[in-house]
Amino acid sequence: MASHYHIGIDLGGTKIEVAVLDSQDKILFRERLLTEAHLGSAHIFNQIHALYTKALVSIQNKTHSLGLGTPGSISKKTHLLKNSNTLCLNSLPLQSLLEDKLVHDILIENDANCFALAEALMGAGKGYPSVFGVIMGTGCGGGIVFDGKIRQGPQNIAGEWGHMVIDPQGYPCYCGANGCVESFISGGGLEKRIQDKTGKKLSAIDFFNAPLKDESLKNIKQDFYARFGQALANLINILDPDIVVLGGGLSNEKSLYKEGIDEVYARIFNDTPSTPIVKNMLGDSAGVIGAALIGRRLTQ
């Protein structure tokens, strides 16, 4: 029997958010807390529990489905979390630990897949047969939605463009490779490059807003657009999606939709590139909405 309520939890590297949808996909409740990953996995689970408890109060403990979006994915072989940029959660049996703590069945999905699904069904990708959703936040991920359904792949890694190598001589990534997309164009990767090359500790947002008199900062910005163009064009050349939707904190950077898209189009294997590359419509809550939407599978 289908639940009337769908609770979603978005477990991000910076924040954890919970949302409750009703049967008409209307958001009834939303709240967030800082992840504070430096305090360890037990603290993260306590933050999740606190948010879930508040969500339950909002629906008076009524029957509901529960979905959780997280960076990385659950290994089909070991059932442990892998590839998360919240490193303290890797190699943990995330599903069983959280189901024990929350006393409820959970469907866990990659956070970028949740983002892509929400934007495909309710946001900027609505009406398009194939949607590639991109997250450029603390890390860098992606999700593929075909005809309203997430493409997971046999290894649960479909859409993981953040770990496509675009420069084998580049920075080492926690995944074990060098020069991943994530190390160049995620917020975290960009901030690390700024600090390494200039000695300045600038947030990605401040970097884009700052007047770039410093030649080294100017070079970093030009390189950022070029890397963005290379990474996204590679992906479009393979998938040729009907639309690309950008999400995460860096998706708010207006220059991405001019300088960034110019760099993408210059590298697409077509003389008249036309792939729409657009900003998300659901804001930074797309992930948590997607988590609530995927939780429905438990009750349908």
N, C-alpha and C positions, 0 to 999 in steps of 0.2 A: 504494500500500500504506500502510495506517495506521501511524503511529509508535506505539511503546509509551510514549513519554515526550513530555510537552508542557511546554516552558519558556515562562514568561510574565515579561515585564518591565513594571513600572509606573513610568513616568517622571513623577514628580510635581514640583511647584514646590519642595517642601521635601526630599523623599526620593526615592530610586530603590530599588525592591525587585525582587528576582528570586525566582521560585518554580518548582519542578519538580513536575508532577503525573504519576502513573503512569496506566495505561489505565483504572483504576478511580476516577480523580479523587482519589486519596490524595496528600497533600502529602509529598514525599520530602525536599525541601530548601527552605530560605528564608533569604534574607539581604538586608540593606539598607545603603545608604550615603546620606550627605547629598548632595543635588543640587549645592549650592554654585554656583547659577546665576550669581552675581556674578563667577565666575572664567571664564565664557564657554563657548561651545558645545564647544570641543575638550576642555575639562575634563569636561564632562557626558558626552561620548562615551567618554572614558577610564574614567569611573566605571561606565558601562554595560558596557564591555568587561571590567572587573575582575570585576563580578558574574557576567557570562555565563561567564567562564572558570571561576569557582568552581562554577557550575551544571553545566558540562560535566564537571568532575572528579567531581561527585557521581553522575553516570550513566556514568562511564568512557567519555565521548565517543561514546555510542551514538546511533543515529538518533533524531531528535526533531523536533517542530514548534516554531516560535518565533513568539510573538505579542508585540506591544508596545502598551501603552496610553499615550496622551499627551493632555494638554489640547489642544483645537483639533482640526483635521482636515487631511487631505491634499487639496489642491485638485485636482479632476478636470481642470481646464484646464491648470494649470502644473506639477502634481505636487510643489508646494512646500507646506511646512507653513504653515497660516494659523490665526489666532484663538487661538494659545496664549498663556497668561499667563506662560509662561517666554519672555520677549520675544526673547531672543538666539537662539531656535530658529526664530522666524518667518522665512519666505522662504528657508528652507534645504531642499534636496532630502533630507529626513530619511531616507526609505526607502533611497535608493541609497547615501548616506553610511554608514548603519549596516550595510547588507548588505555593503558593501566592508570595513568594519572588523571585522565579526563573521564574515564569510565564510559566510553562511547566508541563505536566503530568510526574509523577515520579513513577517508580516501586521500592519499598523498599524491601530489603531482608537482612537477617542476614549475617554479614560479613564473618563468617566461611563457610556458604553455598556458598557465592560468591567465596571464595578461593577454596573450594572443586570442584565447577563446572569448574572453569578455569583450575585447574590441571587435572580434568577428561577429559576435551575436548581438551586441548592444551598443557598439561604439563606431569608430571611424571606418572599420572594415565591414560594416553591415551591408549585405547585399552583394558582396564580392565572393566568388566561388573559392578562391585560394588567397589566404592572408598569411603574410609573414610578419609576426610581431617581434619587435626588437626591444630589449631592455638595455639601456645605457645608464646604469646607476653606479652603486658601489662596485658591482661587477658588470659583466656584459653577457647577456643570454639571448636566446631567441626561441620562438615557437612557431610551428606550422599548423594551420587549420585548413582542412579541405572539406568543403560542403558542411560546415558547422561542426566538424569533429576534429579533435586533436590528433595529429600524426605523431605517434610516440616512437615507432620503430622497434625492431626486435631487441635492441640494446638500451632502449629508453633514452636515446641521445639525439633523436631527430631535432634539428634546429639549433644545436649547440654551436652556433657560429663564433661564440666568444673564445673558443679553444681551437679555432682554425689558425694555423701558423701563417703569418704574413711576412715575417722576417726571422729566419733561423738564427741570425746573429743578434736578435733583440734580447730584451730582458728575460731572465728566467721567470717562469710562471709556477704557481704552487702545484699545477697539474703535472709538472715534470718536463714540459716542453719549453722552448725559448721562443719569444716573439709572437705570442698569441695575440689575437685581436683584443682581448680583454686588457692586456698589458699596455696597449696603445690608446684605446678610445673609451674605456670605462672611466668614471670619475676618479676611482682609486688609482688606476693606471696613469691617468693624465697628471694627477697631483704628484705622484712619485717621480715622473719624468721632469716636471717643473722643478721639484726640489733638487733632484740629482744634477740637472743641467745649469741651474741658476743659484742654488743655495737658498731660494726663497720658499717659504711655506705658504702657498696660496691655495685656497679652495678652487675647485673647477669653476664655480660660479663667479668668484672674484676675478679669476684669470680671464674669463670671457668679457667681463665688464670693465676691466682695467684698460686705460689707454696704453697701447703697446709701444712705448718709446724705446724700450729695451729690445735690442736686435735679437737676442737669444729667445725672448718671449715670442717675438714675431715669428721666428723660425719654428718654434714649437707649435704655434697655432697653424701655420701653413702645413706642417707635417701632420698635424691632427686631421685636418680636412682630407689630405691625401690618403692617409691610412683609412679613414672612414670610407672614402670613395673606393679604395681598393677592396676593402672587406665586403662592402655591400654589393659592389659590382660582381665580385666572385660569386656571391650567393645568388644574385639575380640571373647571372649567366647559367647557373645550374637549375634553379627552380622556376624561373620566370613567373613569379607570383603575380596575381592580379593587382595586389596593393601591398605596400610595406608600411606598417604603422610603427612609429617610434615611441618608446616609453622610457621611464626612468628619469632621474633628475636632469640629465644632459639633454633630454628631448625638449626641454623648455628653452634651449639656446636657439634664438631665431636665425642665427647665421647658418645653422645646419641646413635650413630649408632653402638657402641660396648657394653660398659657397660650397656647402657639403654636397648638395644634390648635383651641382655642376661637376664636382670631382667624381661622383658616381657615374653620371651620364657619359663623362669622357672615357670611361673604362668599360661600359656595357658593350657587348659584342653585337652591336646593331647600329646602323647609320642614323636611325631616328628613335633613340631611346625614349620610352614614354611611361615607364613604370611610375605610378603615383607613389610618392614617398611623403607621408603625412604625419602630423602630430596626433597623438591619441586624443580621444574625446572624453575618456572617463577619468583623466587625471591620475594621480598616484594611488588611487583606490581601484584601478582596473585589476590589479593582482588579487586583491581580496574578494572582489566580485567574482572573478574567475574561479577562485577557490570554492566559493559558495556554489557556483554553477556545476563544478565537477563533482561536488559532494552528492549531488542528486543521483548519481549513478548507483549509490548504495541503496536507494529506495525505489528505483524505477524498474 
